[in-house]
Amino acid sequence: MRFLCLLLTTSALAAPIDFVRDVRPIFQKHCYECHGEKKQKSGLRLDIKSLAFKGGDNHAPDIIAKNAKDSPLIHFLTTDDEDELMPPKGKLSSTEIETLTAWINEGAVWPDGVDLAKLEDRRDHWSFKPLNKSTIGSIDGFIEAKLKENSLAKSPEADPISWLRRVTFDLTGLPPTPEEAAEFLKSKDHAAVVERLLASPRYGERWAQHWLDVVRYADTHGFEVNTERPNAWPYRDYVIRAFNNDTPYDRFIKEQLVGDAMGQDAATGFLVTASVLLPGQIGKDDQSKRLARQDSIDEIVVNIGQTFLGLSIGCARCHDHKFDPITAKDYYAMQAFVAGVEYGDRDLRTPEAEAARAQAALLKPRLAEIDKELARFVPLAKSGTERPMINARENADRFAPTKAKRVRFTIKSTNNLEPCIDELEVFNTSGENVALATAGTLRKSGGDIGVAERHELRFINDGRYGNGRSWMASDKGKGWIELEFKQEQTIERVVWGRDREGKFTDRLAIDYQIEIGDSAGQWHTVADASDRQKFDPKSKKLVKPNLSGLSPDETKRAKPLIQEKADIEAKIKAAENAQKVFAGTFRTPDDIHLLNRGDPEQPKEPVTPAVLTALGDLKLTKETPEQQRRQALAEWIANPQNPLTARVMVNRIWQGHFGTGLVPTPSDFGHLGMKPSHPELLDWLAAEFIRSGWSVKHMHRLIVLSKTYRQSSSTGDNEAKKDQKSDSPFSSLSPVQIDSDVRYLWRFPSHRLEAESIRDSMLAVSGQLNVKMHGRGFNLFDQRGGLSGFDPIETFTPDNQRRMIYAHKVRREPETVFGAFDCPDAGQSTAIRRASTTPIQALNLFNSLFTLAQADAFAARVKKEAGEDSAKQITRAYQLALSRAPTHKELAETQPVVRQHGIATLCRALFNSNEFLFVP
């Protein structure tokens, strides 16, 4: 009560409060420790006028002029709640509170120019400034200047084979062949080698992997259920083709943001590479749906920001960015550009996809004809003829043509547990499945278990088979499904199954009833299980569509029809899979609001599309159509005047060759990121990138043909430092002591091959590498998605001996052998692969079935090419694996081992050698 009276009477005090004399000392004494220059807890800063009046993250504004009673600042100083009371170490005196209260009630006068601290201009940062395009120089000139500045000198040139292996691994991810090594030793033509490698299809596969790491590409949806994303792979193939074609980087950006307007449908797979909650995983209440939608749009904004701009835009979702000049309003304005993007498949509009559609269209009429012909061999239900026993794969119930508006399938008992049906199909007299949801058929049930992305009601008529797309009733042993057609149909057959893929036999309906409802609402039964052969619960054998009960003549006619049907269904499925791409669908954009603390339930003012205010002034209206929004964003990012775009990409290219970028934090060019080691070189490269027409291959040529790149990687080769006379304080130190991280590039920084290159190189050397490109990914595990229980496939075939980039990538499930080598699991963006050294790496690489199989294949190749002489075999093995012949000492040491244990033992040892595993 005392403070309430105080709030009402302080304005009557005689002397006005002076901020500098009366208020600031209180802030300095009690508040600056947590709300000053070094710390801003809850986002509140009280030593700068503009920020003090702006307020903190959760209750701004904290100071309401002429209204101390409602000012949060006074509330926290006077509250009786110990958890809220400020400062936490001790309450202000009554005199101090009276002073602050009076100051606010008098208007909270804070004169300009009296602040003791200076507000940092966060826009004054090296990466936000325009490129310095006037600098003249070269890679070697900039590197040498920095070396001299730090009392360092370049190392001697690497030997020819080291450079050849280095550049071949860097550009293709594979070792050079012995023939390529011999040719280079003869010609010494570095430029010719580079042109050959850049023209190789293997180049795109190698550099696409770098990009896919950054955008976190995977073939499953992620999160707990982690179901398959079967049509993601066209985006992976698009990236490979883009690098091989040297698609200008500015166009590469635009295609990934708005490829649907540029004839590159697969390219917008970039927008939806992240994990996402699917409809069945989201709560049915509106609040859960709004949160899930916010999360999905956030992933798109984060991907755009870190990939193209090197900025952590997502940090401004709940409050203004703590370090970079990105406000929460900036963040939501960026959301507005992509507010019409949904995660999902859409039709590919390519010549191949159109041809696939045409093929499927030609096949479907024949399939309908076959179904009609086969239907004649299925006894009519309730006709007095015993029908085949119920089986888990597929069952057909045929009856006389009947007009129907509804069909009800009632399950009365199962072989165990709750009933499950993967698809309920209803065919009219023309052989068309009129039950499909795409035909407008509605569905309802007596109760569903509703496991997220599995066993949902929507799967009962989605046209897809298998346990993963099935409906499950909520009651044990019983349940019902009802389908209502868009218009009355004349139907003659119902087809259903527990699992058309043949993997499951449980939860099978063994007693059921099929009823038909007409337009008048009258129901009558057309089929049930009473006239089927008695179900055998002990039988575990899956029964394929059978010919039991048919005469020899009927069997003769039906058998080829069944085979033809299976063949056509397989062709249609393959054609339909080739027509889709998981690259987002587009609709009218959501209305975007600035959200208080990032909470969808606390919307504030509406926000329209606009770029980051620190980098531009592009703004669009709310009425701007969806595609035009993405188009405008793409144009802004790809504009040569954007200070970040070119810098970020040339830094990624540099990192791909030297292991570390000029900026060691490749996806963070903001204040929390590290400064460039060679800022002038970075700007020169970025300007040259733009001048070249945004050619990535041009940047490769500049880098790999430079003297800097051609240096030796050995620390012992740099002897210049010992004889160098200098007054520098570094003059008595070795190069390793001055620059242990090799940031100044006084030698080439050798590094271990990435997981994919190790695997692919083993296949290449053993002669087993299948260079088939593109298409659906091969399986690393026994399932392509799911909760857990991924068993590795350890039978090796030509298909799964393709390059690892073509593997079906299960998110957050490391590959069994090579996952140990820091292979990203696509759970989040991996701009830098950390190189760890662990015992499991050695064990996997020495004892895995993959290594043993490749060592045997390698040995077989060596014997075929070198004959039975052990010395020739050893020489050929070294040439294939290490691009050189063995030394006399190596030959002498390995011959006894090969004679005693066979050449496969040496092959296995070579796979485990540092010389094989490291870029020299």
Disulfide bonds with the S-S distance in Angstrom:
none
